[in-house]
Amino acid sequence: MTETTLIFDDGVRDGARTHVFIIGVGRYKFGTGQGESEIASGLAQLTSPPISARAVADWFQNEFRNSACPLGTINILLSEAAKAPVARQDGKLVDVPEATLANVKAAMLLWRPIIQCHPDNMLIFYFCGHGISLGQKAALLLNDFGDPAASYDAAIELDELTGTLKNAAAAKQLFLIDCCRSKADDIYSNETRVGSRVLSIVPNGNHNGVRRRQCVIFPTIDGEQAFGVAGEVSVFTTCFLDAVRFAAFDDKTGPWVSTSLLILNAIDELVTYRLPAEKRNKAVPTSLDAMGFEFDEIEAPTKTRSIVTIDDRASCSEARLTATDVAGTMPAQIFDVPDNHAYRCCTMELEFGEWEFAGKLAVEPPHLSVIRRYLKRPMVFVRLGVQ
């Protein structure tokens, strides 16, 4: 089977389209294990990035809606322990290339004329894997980072990529950088640069007066590690997908529309409710550039998504969470949080109306408070306090 990065293409070049470029790096050729190099020896092999990248690709293919800027193309590169094909929208399986520096450059070269073909295009760049930073410098590490022949080259220099894309014709650009921002003082102290330019676009002042709007979202503050769940979609990507499915919408303009800034705020709040304090204090979603633009649309919600979590002071993580319709016309919902559950919360889909939220810990006391909420909006957050 011939490898290709292009897993979706509607073929339209003379109209505004959304063009997506996805990279998921779980396997590092010179990372920890057989074949590790001196530079990359501390890079752990990861399971979450390829799964997360596939989840993002699936969402764009099957759920993304933007009437002004429909989905145009999706490019994806994956490095994973066991190579597997990617499912296209039509069900066909496609082999995609490894996320090496050479392959990323080749894919970007083919991407360039596509993203340049219309000024109202929207660009989405998603990366999940290892990353390092020093101040405002950030490098996204690719599969062959640490190759003794070119130790520091196989990484994307993020500032160069975002700067280059400011020269692109596309007016709206969202960068989702799902990686650690671990400090790399030792690396940067003796190197003038870590990472490479993967795309070049000649500056063109003829943008017809349309301002380039970029929004760059990270899962952590500078110098901290991102939080992932082995063998599952990462916390940041899970929160992004929840944001663009239901958590980042309002109807101020009539239709239910999300924006880049609403997505950033929703991710931040979702992380707060999913993670315990010792982890969420480090996993603080942040943005270098945060310019607003409309992203996607949903049908008018007929139910409320309720994110229910337990106060951090309840040290016992095993619990049963319940939602009961005060009017008594709807069946109660029950969610059991096992002791080894990755998150201290659940998502319940509830009818509009007044509901009572409660929880019972496996070991009591303490007891959890009972909260009543009237549900009307697309979603609510509920935190059960400790009595």
C-alpha positions as CSV (number, residue, x, y, z in Angstrom):
1,M,0.0,0.0,0.0
2,T,1.4,3.4,-1.0
3,E,1.9,5.8,1.9
4,T,0.3,9.2,1.8
5,T,-0.2,12.0,4.3
6,L,-3.4,13.2,2.6
7,I,-6.3,11.2,4.1
8,F,-9.1,13.7,3.1
9,D,-9.4,16.0,0.2
10,D,-12.6,17.5,-1.2
11,G,-10.7,18.8,-4.2
12,V,-11.9,22.4,-3.9
13,R,-9.3,25.1,-4.4
14,D,-11.3,28.1,-5.5
15,G,-13.4,28.4,-2.3
16,A,-12.7,28.9,1.4
17,R,-11.8,25.6,3.1
18,T,-10.3,24.3,6.4
19,H,-7.0,22.6,6.0
20,V,-5.7,20.4,8.8
21,F,-2.1,19.2,9.4
22,I,-1.7,16.6,12.2
23,I,1.4,15.0,13.7
24,G,1.4,12.4,16.4
25,V,4.8,11.1,17.7
26,G,4.8,8.2,20.2
27,R,7.8,6.3,19.0
28,Y,11.2,8.0,19.1
29,K,13.9,6.1,17.1
30,F,16.7,7.4,19.3
31,G,14.7,7.7,22.6
32,T,14.7,5.4,25.6
33,G,15.4,1.7,24.6
34,Q,17.4,0.0,21.9
35,G,19.2,2.4,19.7
36,E,19.0,5.4,22.1
37,S,21.4,8.2,21.5
38,E,23.1,10.5,23.9
39,I,20.9,13.5,23.0
40,A,17.6,11.6,23.0
41,S,18.3,9.0,25.7
42,G,15.9,10.7,28.2
43,L,12.9,10.7,25.8
44,A,10.4,8.1,26.9
45,Q,8.4,6.2,24.4
46,L,4.8,7.3,24.4
47,T,1.4,5.6,23.7
48,S,-1.0,8.6,23.9
49,P,0.1,10.8,20.9
50,P,-0.8,8.5,18.0
51,I,-4.1,7.7,19.6
52,S,-4.8,11.4,20.2
53,A,-3.8,12.4,16.7
54,R,-6.1,9.7,15.3
55,A,-9.0,11.0,17.5
56,V,-8.5,14.5,16.1
57,A,-8.4,13.3,12.5
58,D,-11.6,11.3,13.1
59,W,-13.4,14.3,14.6
60,F,-12.5,16.5,11.7
61,Q,-13.6,13.9,9.1
62,N,-16.9,13.0,10.8
63,E,-18.0,15.9,13.0
64,F,-16.4,19.2,12.0
65,R,-18.9,21.8,10.7
66,N,-18.2,25.2,9.4
67,S,-20.6,26.5,6.7
68,A,-18.4,29.4,5.7
69,C,-15.2,27.3,5.6
70,P,-15.9,23.5,5.2
71,L,-13.3,20.8,5.6
72,G,-10.9,20.8,2.7
73,T,-8.0,18.6,3.4
74,I,-6.4,16.5,6.3
75,N,-2.7,15.6,6.3
76,I,-1.4,13.3,9.0
77,L,1.9,11.7,10.0
78,L,2.3,9.1,12.8
79,S,5.1,7.4,14.6
80,E,3.9,4.6,16.8
81,A,5.2,1.4,18.3
82,A,3.1,-0.8,16.0
83,K,2.5,0.8,12.7
84,A,-1.2,0.7,11.6
85,P,-3.3,2.3,8.9
86,V,-5.6,5.3,9.4
87,A,-9.3,5.1,8.5
88,R,-10.6,7.6,6.0
89,Q,-14.2,8.9,6.1
90,D,-15.2,6.4,3.4
91,G,-13.9,3.5,5.5
92,K,-10.8,2.9,3.4
93,L,-7.6,2.2,5.3
94,V,-4.6,4.3,4.4
95,D,-0.9,3.9,5.4
96,V,0.6,7.2,6.5
97,P,4.3,8.1,6.7
98,E,6.4,8.2,9.9
99,A,6.7,11.6,11.5
100,T,10.4,12.2,10.5
101,L,11.9,15.5,9.7
102,A,12.2,14.6,6.0
103,N,8.6,13.4,5.8
104,V,7.2,16.5,7.5
105,K,9.1,18.8,5.2
106,A,7.9,16.8,2.1
107,A,4.3,17.0,3.4
108,M,4.5,20.7,4.2
109,L,5.9,21.3,0.6
110,L,2.7,19.7,-0.8
111,W,0.5,21.5,1.8
112,R,1.9,25.0,0.9
113,P,0.0,25.6,-2.5
114,I,-3.2,24.2,-1.0
115,I,-3.3,26.6,2.0
116,Q,-2.3,29.5,-0.3
117,C,-5.1,29.1,-2.8
118,H,-7.8,31.2,-1.0
119,P,-7.5,34.1,1.5
120,D,-10.4,32.9,3.6
121,N,-9.0,29.5,4.3
122,M,-8.6,28.3,7.9
123,L,-5.5,26.4,8.9
124,I,-5.3,23.9,11.8
125,F,-1.9,22.6,12.9
126,Y,-2.0,19.9,15.6
127,F,1.1,18.3,17.2
128,C,1.2,15.6,20.0
129,G,4.5,14.3,21.3
130,H,7.6,15.5,23.2
131,G,8.5,19.1,23.3
132,I,11.0,21.3,24.9
133,S,11.2,25.1,25.6
134,L,13.4,27.8,26.9
135,G,11.5,31.1,27.4
136,Q,9.6,31.8,24.2
137,K,11.6,29.2,22.2
138,A,9.8,25.9,21.7
139,A,10.8,22.8,19.7
140,L,8.4,20.0,18.8
141,L,10.4,16.8,18.7
142,L,10.0,14.4,15.7
143,N,10.6,10.7,15.4
144,D,14.3,11.0,14.4
145,F,15.3,13.6,17.0
146,G,18.6,12.8,18.5
147,D,20.1,11.1,15.4
148,P,23.9,11.2,16.1
149,A,24.4,12.5,12.5
150,A,22.1,15.5,13.1
151,S,21.3,15.5,16.8
152,Y,19.1,18.6,17.1
153,D,17.7,19.0,13.6
154,A,14.7,16.7,13.7
155,A,12.3,19.0,15.5
156,I,10.0,21.8,14.4
157,E,11.0,25.2,15.5
158,L,7.6,26.5,16.5
159,D,8.3,30.2,16.3
160,E,9.6,29.8,12.8
161,L,6.5,27.8,11.8
162,T,4.0,30.3,13.2
163,G,6.0,33.2,11.9
164,T,6.2,31.7,8.4
165,L,2.4,31.0,8.4
166,K,1.8,34.7,9.1
167,N,3.0,35.1,5.5
168,A,0.3,32.7,4.3
169,A,-2.9,33.9,2.5
170,A,-5.1,32.0,5.0
171,A,-6.7,34.5,7.4
172,K,-7.5,32.1,10.4
173,Q,-4.9,29.8,12.0
174,L,-5.2,27.6,15.0
175,F,-2.2,25.8,16.5
176,L,-2.9,23.0,19.0
177,I,0.4,22.1,20.6
178,D,-0.2,19.0,22.8
179,C,3.2,18.4,24.3
180,C,5.5,19.0,27.3
181,R,7.2,22.4,27.5
182,S,10.0,20.9,29.6
183,K,12.9,23.3,30.2
184,A,16.0,22.5,28.1
185,D,18.6,24.9,29.5
186,D,21.4,22.3,29.0
187,I,20.5,21.8,25.3
188,Y,20.0,25.5,24.5
189,S,23.0,26.7,26.4
190,N,25.5,25.4,23.8
191,E,23.3,25.4,20.7
192,T,22.2,28.4,18.7
193,R,19.0,26.6,17.7
194,V,17.1,23.3,18.3
195,G,14.8,22.3,15.5
196,S,14.4,23.1,11.8
197,R,12.4,25.2,9.5
198,V,9.9,22.9,7.9
199,L,8.0,25.4,5.7
200,S,8.9,28.5,3.7
201,I,6.5,31.1,2.4
202,V,7.6,34.2,0.7
203,P,6.1,37.3,2.4
204,N,3.3,38.8,0.4
205,G,1.8,42.1,1.5
206,N,-1.2,41.7,-0.8
207,H,-3.7,40.2,1.8
208,N,-6.5,42.5,0.6
209,G,-6.5,44.2,4.0
210,V,-7.4,40.9,5.8
211,R,-5.5,40.5,9.1
212,R,-3.9,37.2,9.9
213,R,-5.4,35.8,13.1
214,Q,-3.4,33.2,14.9
215,C,-4.3,31.4,18.1
216,V,-1.5,29.1,19.6
217,I,-2.7,26.9,22.5
218,F,-0.4,24.8,24.8
219,P,-1.6,22.3,27.4
220,T,0.9,23.6,30.0
221,I,2.7,26.6,31.3
222,D,6.4,27.0,30.2
223,G,8.7,24.5,31.8
224,E,6.1,21.9,32.8
225,Q,5.1,18.4,31.5
226,A,1.8,17.7,29.8
227,F,-0.4,15.1,31.4
228,G,-1.3,12.0,29.4
229,V,-3.0,8.7,30.1
230,A,-1.2,5.7,28.9
231,G,-3.0,4.1,25.9
232,E,-5.7,6.8,25.8
233,V,-6.3,10.2,24.3
234,S,-4.4,12.8,26.2
235,V,-6.1,15.2,28.7
236,F,-5.5,18.2,26.5
237,T,-6.9,16.6,23.4
238,T,-9.8,15.1,25.3
239,C,-10.6,18.6,26.5
240,F,-10.2,20.1,23.0
241,L,-12.6,17.5,21.6
242,D,-15.2,18.2,24.4
243,A,-14.8,21.9,23.7
244,V,-15.5,21.6,20.0
245,R,-18.4,19.2,20.6
246,F,-20.3,21.1,23.3
247,A,-18.3,23.2,25.8
248,A,-17.1,26.2,23.7
249,F,-20.3,27.4,22.2
250,D,-22.8,30.3,22.5
251,D,-25.6,31.6,20.4
252,K,-24.9,35.4,20.6
253,T,-24.9,35.6,16.8
254,G,-27.9,33.4,16.3
255,P,-26.3,30.0,15.4
256,W,-24.4,28.0,18.0
257,V,-20.8,28.8,17.1
258,S,-17.5,28.2,18.9
259,T,-14.5,30.6,18.6
260,S,-10.8,30.1,19.1
261,L,-11.0,32.1,22.4
262,L,-14.0,30.1,23.6
263,I,-12.1,26.9,22.9
264,L,-9.1,28.1,24.9
265,N,-11.4,29.0,27.9
266,A,-13.3,25.8,27.7
267,I,-10.1,23.7,27.6
268,D,-8.9,25.5,30.7
269,E,-12.1,24.9,32.6
270,L,-12.4,21.3,31.5
271,V,-8.8,20.6,32.7
272,T,-9.7,22.2,36.1
273,Y,-12.6,19.8,36.6
274,R,-10.8,16.7,35.3
275,L,-7.5,16.7,37.2
276,P,-6.7,16.8,40.9
277,A,-5.0,19.9,42.2
278,E,-1.4,18.5,42.2
279,K,-1.7,17.8,38.5
280,R,-3.8,20.7,37.3
281,N,-1.6,23.3,38.9
282,K,1.0,22.4,36.3
283,A,-1.3,21.5,33.5
284,V,-2.4,25.0,32.9
285,P,-3.5,25.6,29.2
286,T,-2.0,28.8,27.9
287,S,-1.6,30.7,24.7
288,L,1.2,32.7,23.1
289,D,-1.1,34.4,20.6
290,A,-4.8,34.4,21.3
291,M,-6.7,36.1,18.5
292,G,-10.4,35.3,18.1
293,F,-12.2,33.8,15.1
294,E,-15.2,31.5,14.5
295,F,-14.2,27.8,14.4
296,D,-17.1,25.4,14.2
297,E,-20.9,25.1,14.5
298,I,-23.4,22.7,16.2
299,E,-27.1,22.2,16.1
300,A,-29.1,24.0,18.9
301,P,-28.5,21.9,22.0
302,T,-31.6,19.9,23.3
303,K,-29.8,18.6,26.3
304,T,-27.2,19.8,28.8
305,R,-23.8,18.3,29.2
306,S,-23.0,18.3,32.9
307,I,-19.4,17.9,34.1
308,V,-19.6,16.6,37.7
309,T,-16.5,16.4,39.9
310,I,-15.5,15.9,43.5
311,D,-13.8,18.5,45.7
312,D,-10.1,17.9,46.2
313,R,-10.5,17.7,49.9
314,A,-12.2,14.3,49.4
315,S,-9.1,12.2,49.5
316,C,-10.9,9.1,48.5
317,S,-11.1,8.9,44.7
318,E,-13.6,6.0,44.5
319,A,-17.2,7.3,44.5
320,R,-20.7,7.0,43.0
321,L,-22.0,10.2,41.5
322,T,-25.7,10.7,40.8
323,A,-28.0,13.2,39.1
324,T,-31.7,13.1,40.0
325,D,-34.5,15.0,38.2
326,V,-36.2,17.2,40.9
327,A,-39.6,16.9,39.0
328,G,-39.3,13.2,39.0
329,T,-40.2,12.8,35.3
330,M,-36.7,11.7,34.1
331,P,-34.7,8.6,35.2
332,A,-31.8,9.3,37.5
333,Q,-28.2,9.0,36.1
334,I,-25.5,7.2,38.0
335,F,-21.8,7.2,37.4
336,D,-19.3,5.1,39.3
337,V,-15.8,6.5,39.6
338,P,-13.4,3.6,40.2
339,D,-10.3,3.9,42.3
340,N,-8.1,3.7,39.3
341,H,-10.1,6.1,37.1
342,A,-8.0,8.6,35.2
343,Y,-10.2,11.6,36.0
344,R,-12.1,12.6,39.1
345,C,-15.2,13.6,37.1
346,C,-17.9,12.3,34.8
347,T,-20.0,13.8,31.9
348,M,-23.8,13.4,32.1
349,E,-26.2,14.3,29.3
350,L,-29.3,15.6,30.9
351,E,-32.6,17.1,29.9
352,F,-33.3,20.8,30.6
353,G,-34.8,21.4,34.0
354,E,-33.9,21.3,37.7
355,W,-31.6,18.5,38.8
356,E,-30.0,17.4,42.1
357,F,-26.4,16.3,42.0
358,A,-25.0,14.1,44.8
359,G,-22.2,11.7,45.5
360,K,-21.2,9.0,47.9
361,L,-17.6,8.1,48.7
362,A,-16.5,4.5,49.2
363,V,-15.3,5.5,52.7
364,E,-17.2,8.0,54.7
365,P,-16.9,10.4,56.4
366,P,-16.4,12.9,54.9
367,H,-19.7,13.3,53.1
368,L,-20.2,15.1,49.8
369,S,-22.6,18.1,49.5
370,V,-25.8,18.0,47.5
371,I,-26.2,20.6,44.8
372,R,-29.3,21.7,42.8
373,R,-28.9,23.3,39.4
374,Y,-31.4,24.4,36.8
375,L,-30.0,23.2,33.5
376,K,-30.6,25.3,30.3
377,R,-27.2,26.1,28.8
378,P,-25.2,23.7,26.5
379,M,-23.3,22.7,29.6
380,V,-22.7,23.2,33.3
381,F,-19.9,22.4,35.7
382,V,-20.8,21.0,39.1
383,R,-18.2,20.5,41.9
384,L,-19.5,18.5,44.9
385,G,-18.0,20.0,48.1
386,V,-17.0,18.2,51.3
387,Q,-19.1,18.4,54.4
